[in-house]
Amino acid sequence: MPPEVRRRFEDLNQEWFDLEKQLKRYELLVGEALSPAVFSLRYAGRQMAICLEIAAAETPTTAQLAQLEDAITLTKHYLAMAKYDIVDGVLIHIDRDVKRNLLPRYGRDVIEQCVVGFPRLQSELETCRNLVTDSRGEPQARDAFYDRMLSNHLPHILNDYQELIQKENDTIMTRLVNDQLQLRSERATALFGIFVAIFFALVTLFVDLDFFDVLWPLCIPTFILGFYYFYLRVARPNSAPAVLHKCRWPFLFLTIFCVVLFGALLEYDLGTLVYESIKRLRAIITRP
């Protein structure tokens, strides 16, 4: 085999093993196989086997050398595909796990207290997102962008994410977040208790008035909003937006129904209603 071809083949061989090492580290960390990268490495290995077969010949023919050149080209292509698959797979999995699982479950404050490298993890993820976007707009520089991510950014992302998972598995973050949730729950219970006391105190004050028969439907969505803002938002700040998003349509329909019912029961004109309310409050305030 000509020395130049041997050198190229040795470079491909080293790149194959480097990518396999990166792939195995990723798979051991996340506990699943990254199929696209596995397939690309398998196809690259098949082409490398062709190279070895030709290299074993004592005097390769011109046709064999041409076949060797094609096999080296295909190997480089499949190795590049494996590199893209590894980087994309790592970024997608970690980014999704952080955003959809870890942050809603523990909160940014708890994670930053437990994981020193968490701000760097988020910064590196953002940098890689931008590089991936740039690589799509500059296909001729795509390989250079991915080499940069693989060598400069991905090691930090994997190290920080590994620390994050380790702290979660060691229940350090769980204990801390449980303590904080307990404090938040106590605070939320106190606030919601005050809200309930004021709510029912006002209901008691106005229940004997005639216009309470008209206003009572509006008390239902008001009480639900009080529960959301005074208890759920305080006790579960990380999951409260998801609950609101999930329950927004039932609450909207209930609110519309209550408003319609209020309109159907309304027998007073609004001016009289406001006047009677102010008069009642003034009598309560000035009562000796």
C-alpha positions as CSV (number, residue, x, y, z in Angstrom):
1,M,0.0,0.0,0.0
2,P,1.4,3.4,-0.9
3,P,2.5,5.4,2.2
4,E,0.1,8.2,1.6
5,V,-2.9,5.8,1.4
6,R,-1.7,4.1,4.5
7,R,-1.5,7.4,6.4
8,R,-5.0,8.3,5.3
9,F,-6.3,4.9,6.3
10,E,-4.7,5.2,9.7
11,D,-6.2,8.6,10.2
12,L,-9.7,7.2,9.4
13,N,-9.1,4.3,11.8
14,Q,-8.2,6.6,14.6
15,E,-11.2,8.8,13.9
16,W,-13.4,5.7,14.0
17,F,-12.1,4.7,17.4
18,D,-12.4,8.3,18.7
19,L,-16.1,8.5,17.6
20,E,-16.8,5.0,19.1
21,K,-15.4,6.2,22.4
22,Q,-17.6,9.3,22.3
23,L,-20.6,7.3,21.4
24,K,-20.1,4.7,24.2
25,R,-19.6,7.5,26.8
26,Y,-22.9,9.0,25.7
27,E,-24.7,5.7,25.7
28,L,-23.5,4.8,29.2
29,L,-24.5,8.2,30.5
30,V,-28.1,8.2,29.1
31,G,-28.7,4.5,29.3
32,E,-29.8,4.0,25.7
33,A,-28.2,3.3,22.3
34,L,-27.9,6.1,19.7
35,S,-29.1,4.1,16.7
36,P,-28.3,6.6,13.9
37,A,-24.6,6.9,15.0
38,V,-24.4,3.2,15.4
39,F,-25.6,2.6,11.9
40,S,-23.2,5.2,10.5
41,L,-20.2,3.6,12.3
42,R,-21.3,0.2,11.1
43,Y,-21.4,1.4,7.5
44,A,-18.0,3.1,7.9
45,G,-16.6,-0.2,9.4
46,R,-17.8,-2.0,6.3
47,Q,-16.0,0.3,4.0
48,M,-12.9,0.0,6.2
49,A,-13.0,-3.7,5.9
50,I,-12.9,-3.3,2.1
51,C,-9.8,-1.1,2.6
52,L,-8.2,-3.8,4.7
53,E,-9.0,-6.5,2.1
54,I,-7.4,-4.4,-0.7
55,A,-4.4,-3.5,1.6
56,A,-3.8,-7.2,2.2
57,A,-3.0,-7.7,-1.5
58,E,0.7,-7.7,-2.2
59,T,0.4,-5.7,-5.4
60,P,-3.0,-4.0,-5.7
61,T,-4.2,-3.5,-9.2
62,T,-5.3,-0.1,-10.6
63,A,-8.9,-1.1,-10.2
64,Q,-8.3,-2.1,-6.6
65,L,-6.6,1.2,-5.9
66,A,-9.6,3.0,-7.4
67,Q,-11.9,0.9,-5.3
68,L,-9.7,1.7,-2.3
69,E,-10.1,5.4,-3.0
70,D,-13.9,5.1,-3.2
71,A,-14.0,3.1,0.0
72,I,-11.9,5.8,1.8
73,T,-14.2,8.5,0.5
74,L,-17.3,6.6,1.7
75,T,-15.7,5.9,5.1
76,K,-15.1,9.6,5.6
77,H,-18.7,10.3,4.7
78,Y,-20.1,7.8,7.2
79,L,-17.7,9.0,9.9
80,A,-18.9,12.5,9.3
81,M,-22.5,11.3,9.6
82,A,-21.7,9.5,12.8
83,K,-20.1,12.6,14.2
84,Y,-23.2,14.7,13.4
85,D,-25.5,12.0,14.9
86,I,-23.5,11.8,18.1
87,V,-23.4,15.6,18.6
88,D,-27.1,16.0,17.7
89,G,-28.2,13.1,19.9
90,V,-26.3,14.4,22.9
91,L,-27.6,17.9,22.5
92,I,-31.2,16.9,21.9
93,H,-31.3,14.4,24.8
94,I,-29.7,16.6,27.4
95,D,-31.5,19.8,26.4
96,R,-34.8,18.0,26.5
97,D,-34.1,16.4,29.9
98,V,-33.0,19.7,31.4
99,K,-35.9,21.7,30.1
100,R,-38.8,19.2,30.4
101,N,-37.7,17.1,33.4
102,L,-35.0,18.5,35.7
103,L,-35.9,22.2,35.8
104,P,-39.7,21.7,36.3
105,R,-39.0,19.0,39.0
106,Y,-36.3,20.8,41.0
107,G,-36.2,24.4,40.0
108,R,-33.2,26.5,38.8
109,D,-32.3,27.6,42.3
110,V,-32.0,24.1,43.8
111,I,-30.0,22.8,40.8
112,E,-27.5,25.7,40.9
113,Q,-27.0,25.1,44.7
114,C,-26.1,21.5,44.0
115,V,-24.4,21.6,40.7
116,V,-21.6,24.1,40.3
117,G,-21.3,23.6,36.5
118,F,-25.0,24.1,35.8
119,P,-24.7,27.7,34.5
120,R,-21.9,26.5,32.2
121,L,-24.0,23.6,31.0
122,Q,-26.8,26.0,30.0
123,S,-24.3,28.3,28.3
124,E,-22.6,25.5,26.4
125,L,-26.0,24.1,25.3
126,E,-27.0,27.6,24.0
127,T,-23.6,27.9,22.2
128,C,-24.1,24.5,20.5
129,R,-27.7,25.3,19.5
130,N,-26.3,28.4,17.7
131,L,-23.5,26.4,16.0
132,V,-26.0,23.8,14.8
133,T,-28.2,26.5,13.3
134,D,-25.1,28.2,11.7
135,S,-24.0,24.8,10.3
136,R,-27.3,24.5,8.4
137,G,-26.9,27.9,6.9
138,E,-23.2,27.2,6.0
139,P,-23.1,23.6,4.8
140,Q,-19.5,24.0,3.5
141,A,-18.4,24.7,7.1
142,R,-20.6,22.1,8.8
143,D,-17.8,19.7,9.5
144,A,-15.7,22.4,11.1
145,F,-18.7,23.5,13.3
146,Y,-19.2,19.9,14.5
147,D,-15.5,19.3,15.1
148,R,-15.6,22.5,17.2
149,M,-18.6,21.2,19.2
150,L,-17.2,17.7,19.6
151,S,-13.8,18.9,20.9
152,N,-14.6,22.2,22.7
153,H,-18.1,22.1,24.0
154,L,-19.4,18.5,24.2
155,P,-16.9,17.4,26.9
156,H,-18.1,20.2,29.2
157,I,-21.7,19.4,28.5
158,L,-21.2,15.7,29.3
159,N,-19.2,16.4,32.4
160,D,-21.7,18.9,33.8
161,Y,-24.7,16.8,32.9
162,Q,-23.1,13.7,34.5
163,E,-22.6,15.7,37.7
164,L,-26.3,16.8,37.5
165,I,-27.5,13.2,37.1
166,Q,-25.2,12.0,39.9
167,K,-26.5,14.6,42.3
168,E,-30.1,13.6,41.4
169,N,-29.3,9.9,41.9
170,D,-27.6,10.6,45.2
171,T,-30.9,12.3,46.2
172,I,-29.1,15.5,47.2
173,M,-31.3,17.6,45.0
174,T,-34.4,15.6,46.1
175,R,-33.8,16.3,49.7
176,L,-33.1,20.0,49.1
177,V,-36.1,20.5,46.9
178,N,-38.3,18.6,49.4
179,D,-37.2,20.9,52.2
180,Q,-37.9,23.9,50.0
181,L,-41.3,22.5,49.0
182,Q,-42.2,22.0,52.6
183,L,-41.4,25.6,53.4
184,R,-43.3,26.8,50.3
185,S,-46.2,24.6,51.2
186,E,-46.4,26.1,54.7
187,R,-46.2,29.6,53.4
188,A,-48.8,28.8,50.7
189,T,-51.1,27.3,53.3
190,A,-50.9,30.4,55.5
191,L,-51.5,32.8,52.5
192,F,-54.4,30.7,51.2
193,G,-55.8,30.5,54.7
194,I,-55.9,34.3,54.9
195,F,-57.5,34.4,51.5
196,V,-60.2,31.9,52.5
197,A,-60.9,33.8,55.7
198,I,-61.3,37.1,53.9
199,F,-63.3,35.5,51.1
200,F,-65.9,33.9,53.4
201,A,-65.9,36.9,55.6
202,L,-67.0,39.0,52.7
203,V,-69.5,36.4,51.6
204,T,-71.0,36.4,55.2
205,L,-71.3,40.2,55.1
206,F,-73.1,40.3,51.8
207,V,-75.1,37.0,51.9
208,D,-78.1,38.7,53.6
209,L,-78.4,41.3,50.9
210,D,-80.7,40.9,47.9
211,F,-78.0,41.5,45.3
212,F,-76.0,38.5,46.6
213,D,-78.5,36.3,44.8
214,V,-77.1,37.9,41.7
215,L,-73.4,38.0,42.5
216,W,-72.8,34.5,43.8
217,P,-71.9,32.9,40.4
218,L,-68.8,35.2,40.3
219,C,-67.6,33.8,43.6
220,I,-66.7,30.5,42.0
221,P,-64.0,31.6,39.5
222,T,-62.8,34.1,42.1
223,F,-62.2,31.3,44.6
224,I,-60.4,29.1,42.0
225,L,-58.1,32.0,41.1
226,G,-57.4,32.6,44.7
227,F,-56.4,28.9,45.1
228,Y,-54.1,29.2,42.1
229,Y,-52.3,32.4,43.0
230,F,-52.2,32.1,46.8
231,Y,-51.5,28.4,47.1
232,L,-50.4,26.6,43.9
233,R,-48.2,29.4,42.6
234,V,-46.5,29.6,46.0
235,A,-46.3,25.9,46.9
236,R,-45.5,24.6,43.4
237,P,-43.9,27.4,41.4
238,N,-42.2,25.1,39.0
239,S,-45.3,23.0,38.1
240,A,-48.0,25.7,38.4
241,P,-47.6,27.0,34.8
242,A,-48.1,23.5,33.5
243,V,-51.2,23.0,35.6
244,L,-52.6,26.3,34.4
245,H,-51.8,25.3,30.8
246,K,-53.6,22.0,31.3
247,C,-56.7,23.4,33.0
248,R,-57.1,26.7,31.2
249,W,-59.9,25.5,29.0
250,P,-62.1,24.0,31.7
251,F,-61.6,27.1,33.8
252,L,-62.4,29.4,30.9
253,F,-65.7,27.5,30.2
254,L,-66.6,27.6,33.9
255,T,-65.9,31.3,34.0
256,I,-68.0,31.9,30.9
257,F,-70.8,29.8,32.4
258,C,-70.7,31.8,35.7
259,V,-70.7,35.1,33.9
260,V,-73.7,34.1,31.8
261,L,-75.5,32.9,34.9
262,F,-74.7,36.2,36.6
263,G,-76.1,38.0,33.6
264,A,-79.3,35.9,33.7
265,L,-79.8,36.6,37.4
266,L,-79.0,40.3,37.1
267,E,-82.2,42.2,38.0
268,Y,-80.5,45.4,39.3
269,D,-78.9,48.0,37.1
270,L,-75.1,48.3,37.7
271,G,-75.4,51.8,39.2
272,T,-77.7,50.6,42.0
273,L,-75.6,47.6,42.6
274,V,-72.4,49.6,43.1
275,Y,-74.2,52.2,45.2
276,E,-75.7,49.5,47.5
277,S,-72.2,47.9,47.9
278,I,-70.5,51.1,48.8
279,K,-73.3,52.0,51.2
280,R,-73.0,48.6,52.9
281,L,-69.2,48.9,53.2
282,R,-69.4,52.4,54.6
283,A,-71.9,51.3,57.2
284,I,-69.6,48.5,58.3
285,I,-66.6,50.8,58.5
286,T,-68.3,53.5,60.5
287,R,-70.1,51.1,62.8
288,P,-69.2,51.9,66.4
